[in-house]
Structure formats: C-alpha cells, structure tokens
Amino acid sequence: MTGRRLPLHSLFLFLLPVIVAWFGVSVAGAIGLALLMLLWRWAISLSAIAAPARMPELELESISASHFVEKVRWSLDRLGVDYREKPVGGTLGAFFLGRTVPVLKFRSGAVRSSIGNSPEILRYLWGRYAVERPDEAEFLRPTPERLAFESRVDRCGVDLQVWVYHHLLPHRELTLRAWGAENPAIPAWQRLALRLLYPLLRILIRRAFRITPARHAKAVAHVSALLAEVEEKLADGRQSILGGDQVNYSDLAFAAIMGLWAQPPQFGAGCADAVRVELDRCPPAMQVEVRAWRQQYPRATAFIDRLYQEQR
Ligand SMILES: N[C@@H](CCC(=O)N[C@@H](CS)C(=O)NCC(=O)O)C(=O)O
C-alpha cells in the first residue's frame, strides 16, 4: 500500500537521464544515482509494510459514463457498503495503461489487491459479503442461468460501445463531454490530455472497435435481439427478467448496460451527471435509433426505466 510514494519515484526515474545529461554526470556518478533510485524503491516497499498509506477499504476506479462501471456501482450501492469512486478520463486507462474499468481495489491483509472486469467484481462481492451481510447480498447470488444471461448482456455492452462511438466520435465536443472533459471530478491534467489527444484517441477507438457502418448495423441487430427476448419474457408480468418477483444482479446488469442508450435520469446516481449527453443534443441518427428501441420494445424499456426510478 504505497499510496502516492510510487508515482513520485517513477517521476524521478523518468527525469534521471535528463539530470545526468544536464549536469554532465560521470559514469560512476550515474551508477551511483541508479543505486540511489534502487534504494529509494526498496525504502518505499519497506515503508508500505511499516506504515501503509491510508486508503479507503474499497475503491472503484471508473469512467463516469461507463455502463460496465454502472453495473458494479449500482451493486455496491445496493449492498450498502462504503466505497470511494475514483473517476478517470475515458480511454486514457485503456490506451496508456492497458486496462479497462471498472477496477475494484480493496485491502486484503497487509496488501492492496484489485480486480478488473465487472462479472469477476460481482463474484468477489458475492463471495465476500454473502456471509457478512446475507440479506443485502442475496441479489448477487449467481446461478447458471443468471451467469449465462449476464454474459449475453455484457456482449451487448460491447455492441453498445460500437453503437455509441459510431454516432458520437464525429462530434468532438460531445465525445469529450462523455469522456469527462467537462467533469470537475476528473484531474485537470487528464481533462487537458483528452482535449489535446482527441485526434489520436479517435483513431485508436475506431481501430480498437473496428467501427464501420457494417459493424454498427450488427451491433444494432445484437442489441435489438436481446431487447426482443427480454420483451417476450416480461410479457407474463414477472418482476425479474429470468422469472420471479425478486430483482437480482442480472436485472441490474441489464438495466445498467442498456442505460447507455436508454439514459434514465438516475443512471450513475449522481456520479454520471457531468458526462451525460442529453438525447436532444445527440446526432439525429442516434436519436432515431433510441426512439425506435423505445417504440419496438416498450416492456423492456419500461422495465429499465422502472428499475431505475424505484431501485436506484
Ligand atoms: N468486460 C469488461 C469491459 C469493460 C470495458 O470495456 N470498459 C470500458 C468502459 S465502458 C473501458 O474501460 N474502456 C477503456 C477506457 O475508456 O479507458 C467489464 O465487464 O468490466
């Protein structure tokens, strides 16, 4: 649990060649400096054991607008556990650190551990809280049917990333807003980096998601197929998509992932307001597709809206 001690060390590591060149340090001096850096690093490891940095018990690394984050955030809120959310600028983590969000960090003994990937995070929460808080955690109970449904919902989550970028990427200001460039909760240097790097990030996103008109059409078809299936299931008046009257995590996952296009006002429970792009500001073709989904799948859409209104 090194806290802020490691970033400072890393900064000096990058500066070291500049210092050596600037001051014309000799070979022996450069070796001495390298040894000092190693000693410093060792001291950080020892200090983390002797005096761990103060950290919240649970920390959720997020991108405020992310529907995968919302799936986990909603589950944490429903569990009623204390956690701190740490939002970062959209795409920066993926392209510069090689990781996606959500990431849940937590204290485990003397060290700090982390889990990425929303399904694994939910399994961790179930494993950890099922005994400690059985009533609150019951909604997280995994069953083969729920797990299978969740992975289909998650695949649609990827389709919705293709869908949203297909529509938003040509619009710089809208995309930047969604990434957090206007979100005061995100460090100013990240907001600036988003603005400066936008042309590069746009190319990288296009490549990463292989965004083409054909891929967009496929994404719409996949999302529509899942909505149609849920529409049919809900026809018998059930309260939970897979049956029964008790909402479980797979219902929340469905509503959170679909929340990317349905945009219920409660999405994010206040954490995503500064990145929201209201429907009437969205490109017309995007508005048409949202309205078509609402019209064609009224039960599924009402389910998302109601779950957000009543349970978020
Ligand atoms: N399978 C992952 C998908 C996570 C994912 O794709 N997250 C997106 C945000 S929605 C992300 O981190 N993108 C990279 C970035 O924007 O830095 C999960 O379920 O957590």
The ligand as a MOL file (V3000), in Angstrom:
LIG
                    3D

  0  0  0     0  0            999 V3000
M  V30 BEGIN CTAB
M  V30 COUNTS 20 19 0 0 0
M  V30 BEGIN ATOM
M  V30 1 N -15.5220 -6.7950 -19.8420 0
M  V30 2 C -15.2270 -5.5670 -19.1640 0
M  V30 3 C -15.4680 -4.4160 -20.1110 0
M  V30 4 C -15.0490 -3.1070 -19.5340 0
M  V30 5 C -14.9440 -2.0060 -20.5520 0
M  V30 6 O -14.9870 -2.2130 -21.7720 0
M  V30 7 N -14.7960 -0.8100 -20.0300 0
M  V30 8 C -14.6140 0.3530 -20.8560 0
M  V30 9 C -15.5100 1.4730 -20.3960 0
M  V30 10 S -17.1870 1.0900 -20.7310 0
M  V30 11 C -13.1870 0.8270 -20.7300 0
M  V30 12 O -12.5430 0.6670 -19.7210 0
M  V30 13 N -12.6840 1.4170 -21.7800 0
M  V30 14 C -11.3510 1.8880 -21.7550 0
M  V30 15 C -11.2260 3.3230 -21.4470 0
M  V30 16 O -12.1400 4.0700 -21.8160 0
M  V30 17 O -10.1950 3.6830 -20.8580 0
M  V30 18 C -16.0830 -5.4660 -17.8930 0
M  V30 19 O -17.1090 -6.1460 -17.8240 0
M  V30 20 O -15.6960 -4.7610 -16.9590 0
M  V30 END ATOM
M  V30 BEGIN BOND
M  V30 1 1 1 2
M  V30 2 1 2 3
M  V30 3 1 2 18
M  V30 4 1 3 4
M  V30 5 1 4 5
M  V30 6 2 5 6
M  V30 7 1 5 7
M  V30 8 1 7 8
M  V30 9 1 8 9
M  V30 10 1 8 11
M  V30 11 1 9 10
M  V30 12 2 11 12
M  V30 13 1 11 13
M  V30 14 1 13 14
M  V30 15 1 14 15
M  V30 16 2 15 16
M  V30 17 1 15 17
M  V30 18 2 18 19
M  V30 19 1 18 20
M  V30 END BOND
M  V30 END CTAB
M  END
